[in-house]
Amino acid sequence: MDFIRGLFGSKGGEGQPSSPILAGTSHLLRGHAGNIPGSVMGVGWSPDGKRFASGADKLILWNAADWQPVLVSEESVQSWDAVFGEREAGSAGINALAWSPDGRSLAVARTDARLSFIAADTGKERLQMKVGSVPLSSVAWSPDGELAAVGGWDMTVRVFEAARGLRFAELPHEPAKTPGLDLLGVHVAWSPDGKYLASGASDCTVRIWDVRQGTLLRVLKHKAEVICVDWSPDGRYLAAGDFTKENAAISIWDAAAGKQLRTLRGHADRVNAVKWSPDGAWLVSGSADKTARIWDALQGRLIQSLEHANRVVSAAWQPDGKGLACGCDHNVVQIWR
């Protein structure tokens, strides 16, 4: 079938890593509101690696050379993060962000159900839309820059045309398996070729969609709620993290076959973030156990564990793979190299 041929049509990510990739040195970014015990839910480098974005109470763009803030986009939204229990009324809510492939814009998913498109050079909002009536939990830009997918607390993925904000598709999950855990939302990731979208949610599944056809291709069943999902750069594998403290595992899937290849265990608390390195050799996982762990995912080996003072809730690789950012509780971003 085209789905299988598409996923297996490229090669890569077959390396055999044998040593830690990071020296273990870190730098802390503390530009977010110090008087609000919030979480930096969105982090990411621009495609050229020159700028870095972090989102919590506000959106901050940093110069990635000297880590000085170059742009701050303030918000005055009243919000509460029920999942992490850290934000209070009076804080602005950014739950996720994503750079456009050309680096000119950012898509920002907010707790007041707004999806915003922001110009990266000015910080001005060029387009916004209200997406339902509940907080948004994730956002991902298609590789061609034409579409933006956003997940929400209503267990639904909505896809928009990024240029005009027109709704392109609506892709539903089932209700959460555990009452109340709809608040974990749906978390989305595009395949590298842009043909497919993966969405993980609190119905304990990862779903693979053909967005342009509006069809569900596969349902990958998990033992626990899924709060993070990511494709390998070659499009062959999916990584998904389990939310529960009891399981705290990362599942590696053969995306085309729908077969679970490995389960990575070692975290002592829920897995909040998973991201493949740009070359596909490594996978980082961020957890509520205050660590980020780097894995040789295909071999099932833990390569490195990076200790943090607070829970890790988001993660992103530098485009050249030589650095890692972890968004944490208490408004801190930790940069590792």
Secondary structure per residue as TSV (DSSP state, phi and psi in degrees):
chain	resnum	aa	ss	phi	psi
A	1	M	-	360.0	158.7
A	2	D	H	-61.6	-34.9
A	3	F	H	-58.7	-48.2
A	4	I	H	-67.5	-45.2
A	5	R	H	-61.6	-38.7
A	6	G	H	-64.8	-40.8
A	7	L	H	-72.9	-32.1
A	8	F	T	-98.7	9.7
A	9	G	S	-78.1	-12.3
A	10	S	-	-119.2	162.2
A	11	K	-	-123.6	165.1
A	12	G	-	138.0	175.1
A	13	G	-	67.2	26.2
A	14	E	-	-103.0	11.3
A	15	G	-	-66.9	164.2
A	16	Q	-	-117.6	78.1
A	17	P	-	-64.3	145.3
A	18	S	-	-135.2	-2.2
A	19	S	S	-145.5	158.6
A	20	P	-	-58.2	143.1
A	21	I	S	-93.1	-17.3
A	22	L	S	-114.5	144.2
A	23	A	-	-73.0	-16.8
A	24	G	-	93.5	6.0
A	25	T	-	-85.9	145.8
A	26	S	E	-140.0	161.6
A	27	H	E	-136.2	134.0
A	28	L	E	-98.8	134.2
A	29	L	E	-106.1	126.1
A	30	R	-	-128.3	46.5
A	31	G	-	-89.8	-7.1
A	32	H	S	-88.4	165.0
A	33	A	-	-53.3	117.5
A	34	G	T	-76.6	-19.8
A	35	N	T	-94.3	4.4
A	36	I	S	-121.9	121.0
A	37	P	-	-76.3	66.8
A	38	G	-	-95.9	-178.6
A	39	S	B	-120.8	140.0
A	40	V	-	-84.7	93.7
A	41	M	-	-82.6	-18.4
A	42	G	E	-127.7	128.2
A	43	V	E	-141.4	149.9
A	44	G	E	176.1	140.6
A	45	W	E	-81.1	150.2
A	46	S	-	-66.0	157.7
A	47	P	T	-56.3	-31.1
A	48	D	T	-86.8	-2.4
A	49	G	S	77.5	3.2
A	50	K	S	-86.4	-23.2
A	51	R	E	-127.2	159.8
A	52	F	E	-137.2	137.6
A	53	A	E	-115.5	140.5
A	54	S	E	-134.2	142.1
A	55	G	E	-132.3	129.0
A	56	A	S	-151.7	-102.4
A	57	D	S	-70.5	-24.4
A	58	K	S	-153.4	171.5
A	59	L	E	-97.2	127.6
A	60	I	E	-122.1	131.6
A	61	L	E	-105.1	131.1
A	62	W	E	-115.1	148.9
A	63	N	E	-77.1	117.2
A	64	A	T	-74.2	-6.4
A	65	A	T	-83.0	-42.8
A	66	D	T	-121.7	-0.4
A	67	W	-	60.5	34.8
A	68	Q	-	-95.4	139.1
A	69	P	E	-68.0	134.3
A	70	V	E	-112.2	-13.4
A	71	L	E	-160.8	135.1
A	72	V	E	-128.4	124.9
A	73	S	E	-106.7	105.4
A	74	E	-	-79.4	151.5
A	75	E	-	-133.8	157.7
A	76	S	-	-130.8	32.4
A	77	V	-	-78.4	138.9
A	78	Q	-	-85.7	127.3
A	79	S	-	-152.1	166.4
A	80	W	-	-147.7	129.6
A	81	D	-	-95.3	98.2
A	82	A	T	-72.6	-24.2
A	83	V	T	-71.2	-49.8
A	84	F	T	-97.1	-10.2
A	85	G	T	63.1	30.7
A	86	E	-	-113.2	-34.7
A	87	R	-	-85.7	153.4
A	88	E	-	-122.5	166.2
A	89	A	T	-55.6	137.3
A	90	G	T	109.3	-14.4
A	91	S	S	-95.5	152.0
A	92	A	-	-79.6	152.7
A	93	G	-	-121.0	111.1
A	94	I	E	-115.7	118.2
A	95	N	E	-98.4	-17.4
A	96	A	E	-167.7	156.0
A	97	L	E	-146.0	158.0
A	98	A	E	-151.0	134.3
A	99	W	E	-77.1	144.4
A	100	S	-	-69.8	153.8
A	101	P	T	-58.1	-28.6
A	102	D	T	-88.9	-2.2
A	103	G	S	75.7	8.4
A	104	R	S	-91.1	-18.6
A	105	S	E	-139.8	160.6
A	106	L	E	-124.5	140.0
A	107	A	E	-99.1	132.7
A	108	V	E	-127.0	125.1
A	109	A	E	-99.3	126.2
A	110	R	E	-115.1	162.7
A	111	T	T	-76.3	-11.7
A	112	D	T	-96.1	18.2
A	113	A	S	75.0	14.8
A	114	R	E	-93.5	138.8
A	115	L	E	-106.8	120.5
A	116	S	E	-114.2	142.5
A	117	F	E	-112.8	120.3
A	118	I	E	-118.6	133.3
A	119	A	E	-70.7	125.8
A	120	A	T	-71.8	-21.6
A	121	D	T	-85.1	-24.9
A	122	T	T	-119.1	-20.4
A	123	G	-	78.5	5.1
A	124	K	-	-83.4	142.3
A	125	E	E	-78.1	117.5
A	126	R	E	-92.6	-19.5
A	127	L	E	-161.8	140.0
A	128	Q	E	-145.6	156.1
A	129	M	E	-147.7	148.5
A	130	K	E	-86.3	123.6
A	131	V	-	-111.3	90.2
A	132	G	S	73.6	-153.8
A	133	S	S	-129.2	7.8
A	134	V	S	-123.3	162.7
A	135	P	-	-57.5	149.7
A	136	L	E	-90.4	148.8
A	137	S	E	-116.4	-19.9
A	138	S	E	-160.4	160.9
A	139	V	E	-152.5	143.8
A	140	A	E	-147.2	136.2
A	141	W	E	-94.3	134.7
A	142	S	-	-65.0	150.0
A	143	P	T	-57.6	-27.5
A	144	D	T	-86.7	-2.4
A	145	G	S	78.4	3.3
A	146	E	S	-85.1	-30.8
A	147	L	E	-124.7	150.4
A	148	A	E	-127.4	127.7
A	149	A	E	-104.2	138.3
A	150	V	E	-134.9	136.2
A	151	G	E	-106.0	150.4
A	152	G	E	-134.8	175.2
A	153	W	T	-70.2	-10.0
A	154	D	T	-87.8	14.3
A	155	M	S	64.0	32.5
A	156	T	E	-131.8	141.1
A	157	V	E	-100.5	132.0
A	158	R	E	-122.0	137.7
A	159	V	E	-116.6	133.4
A	160	F	E	-124.3	151.3
A	161	E	E	-72.3	121.9
A	162	A	T	-68.2	-30.2
A	163	A	T	-72.0	-40.5
A	164	R	T	-117.1	-10.3
A	165	G	-	78.1	16.4
A	166	L	-	-79.0	139.0
A	167	R	E	-71.0	131.1
A	168	F	E	-105.4	-39.0
A	169	A	E	-158.5	157.2
A	170	E	E	-134.0	123.6
A	171	L	E	-127.4	108.2
A	172	P	E	-92.1	146.5
A	173	H	-	-98.5	169.3
A	174	E	-	-76.7	163.5
A	175	P	-	-59.1	157.1
A	176	A	-	-59.2	144.9
A	177	K	S	-67.0	-35.5
A	178	T	S	-106.7	125.0
A	179	P	T	-54.3	134.9
A	180	G	T	94.5	-19.5
A	181	L	G	-86.7	6.7
A	182	D	G	-56.4	-25.7
A	183	L	G	-67.2	-9.7
A	184	L	G	-72.4	-23.9
A	185	G	-	77.0	-173.2
A	186	V	E	-112.7	139.7
A	187	H	E	-121.7	132.3
A	188	V	E	-122.5	152.3
A	189	A	E	-154.3	134.6
A	190	W	E	-85.8	146.3
A	191	S	-	-67.6	153.4
A	192	P	T	-58.9	-28.7
A	193	D	T	-87.8	-2.0
A	194	G	S	77.1	4.2
A	195	K	S	-80.4	-28.5
A	196	Y	E	-130.3	154.2
A	197	L	E	-125.3	131.7
A	198	A	E	-103.2	138.9
A	199	S	E	-135.2	128.0
A	200	G	E	-112.8	144.3
A	201	A	E	-153.4	179.8
A	202	S	T	-82.3	10.2
A	203	D	T	-87.5	12.4
A	204	C	T	64.9	35.6
A	205	T	E	-136.2	156.1
A	206	V	E	-112.6	128.6
A	207	R	E	-113.3	139.7
A	208	I	E	-112.0	124.9
A	209	W	E	-118.0	145.7
A	210	D	E	-93.7	100.0
A	211	V	T	-65.0	-43.2
A	212	R	T	-69.4	-26.1
A	213	Q	T	-92.5	-13.7
A	214	G	T	69.0	29.9
A	215	T	E	-116.7	146.0
A	216	L	E	-88.1	122.8
A	217	L	E	-96.0	-41.2
A	218	R	E	-148.4	152.5
A	219	V	E	-124.3	116.7
A	220	L	E	-101.3	114.1
A	221	K	E	-88.1	134.2
A	222	H	-	-113.5	164.1
A	223	K	S	-83.8	-14.2
A	224	A	S	-143.3	173.7
A	225	E	-	-62.8	144.9
A	226	V	E	-108.4	123.4
A	227	I	E	-115.3	-1.2
A	228	C	E	-156.8	146.0
A	229	V	E	-152.6	145.5
A	230	D	E	-154.8	146.1
A	231	W	E	-89.5	145.8
A	232	S	-	-69.0	153.3
A	233	P	T	-60.4	-24.3
A	234	D	T	-89.0	-0.6
A	235	G	S	77.3	8.6
A	236	R	S	-91.2	-26.1
A	237	Y	E	-128.6	153.1
A	238	L	E	-120.9	139.3
A	239	A	E	-113.4	138.1
A	240	A	E	-141.1	136.2
A	241	G	E	-104.2	140.9
A	242	D	E	-89.6	141.9
A	243	F	-	-83.0	-28.6
A	244	T	-	-75.2	144.9
A	245	K	T	-65.2	-34.5
A	246	E	T	-67.0	-35.5
A	247	N	T	-92.5	-56.3
A	248	A	-	45.7	47.1
A	249	A	E	-118.8	161.7
A	250	I	E	-118.7	126.6
A	251	S	E	-100.8	134.3
A	252	I	E	-108.7	123.1
A	253	W	E	-115.3	142.2
A	254	D	E	-77.6	107.0
A	255	A	T	-65.4	-40.1
A	256	A	T	-71.8	-41.2
A	257	A	T	-83.4	-16.4
A	258	G	T	68.5	29.6
A	259	K	E	-110.5	131.4
A	260	Q	E	-78.4	122.6
A	261	L	E	-92.6	-41.5
A	262	R	E	-149.1	156.9
A	263	T	E	-122.8	121.4
A	264	L	E	-96.3	120.9
A	265	R	E	-122.1	150.1
A	266	G	-	158.2	-27.4
A	267	H	-	-70.8	148.2
A	268	A	S	-99.7	-0.4
A	269	D	S	-152.4	176.3
A	270	R	-	-55.3	150.3
A	271	V	E	-95.9	116.4
A	272	N	E	-97.4	-19.5
A	273	A	E	-151.4	141.0
A	274	V	E	-137.1	135.3
A	275	K	E	-146.5	128.7
A	276	W	E	-77.0	145.0
A	277	S	-	-68.6	157.7
A	278	P	T	-57.5	-29.9
A	279	D	T	-91.6	-1.4
A	280	G	S	78.7	3.0
A	281	A	S	-79.3	-27.0
A	282	W	-	-127.3	157.6
A	283	L	E	-131.0	130.5
A	284	V	E	-104.4	142.3
A	285	S	E	-127.3	133.6
A	286	G	E	-110.4	140.2
A	287	S	E	-137.3	160.9
A	288	A	T	-70.7	-6.3
A	289	D	T	-82.5	10.0
A	290	K	S	71.3	27.9
A	291	T	E	-130.3	154.4
A	292	A	E	-115.6	129.3
A	293	R	E	-116.9	138.3
A	294	I	E	-107.9	127.7
A	295	W	E	-120.6	149.1
A	296	D	E	-87.1	93.2
A	297	A	T	-65.4	-38.6
A	298	L	T	-73.9	-27.3
A	299	Q	T	-93.1	-11.5
A	300	G	T	75.7	27.4
A	301	R	E	-109.3	135.4
A	302	L	E	-78.8	126.5
A	303	I	E	-99.4	-41.0
A	304	Q	E	-157.6	143.8
A	305	S	E	-123.1	126.2
A	306	L	E	-109.6	118.4
A	307	E	E	-83.9	141.0
A	308	H	-	-126.9	160.5
A	309	A	S	-81.8	-17.7
A	310	N	S	-135.5	170.9
A	311	R	-	-63.6	141.0
A	312	V	E	-93.9	124.1
A	313	V	E	-118.0	-12.1
A	314	S	E	-153.4	160.3
A	315	A	E	-154.4	152.9
A	316	A	E	-155.7	144.3
A	317	W	E	-92.6	145.7
A	318	Q	-	-62.8	144.1
A	319	P	T	-56.4	-29.0
A	320	D	T	-89.6	2.1
A	321	G	S	77.5	4.8
A	322	K	S	-94.4	2.3
A	323	G	-	-149.4	162.0
A	324	L	E	-141.5	138.6
A	325	A	E	-117.2	137.5
A	326	C	E	-125.1	121.1
A	327	G	E	-84.4	135.2
A	328	C	E	-130.6	169.8
A	329	D	B	-61.7	165.5
A	330	H	T	60.5	34.7
A	331	N	T	62.3	30.1
A	332	V	E	-112.2	139.2
A	333	V	E	-115.0	131.1
A	334	Q	E	-112.6	122.6
A	335	I	E	-100.4	126.0
A	336	W	E	-113.2	141.2
A	337	R	-	-142.7	360.0
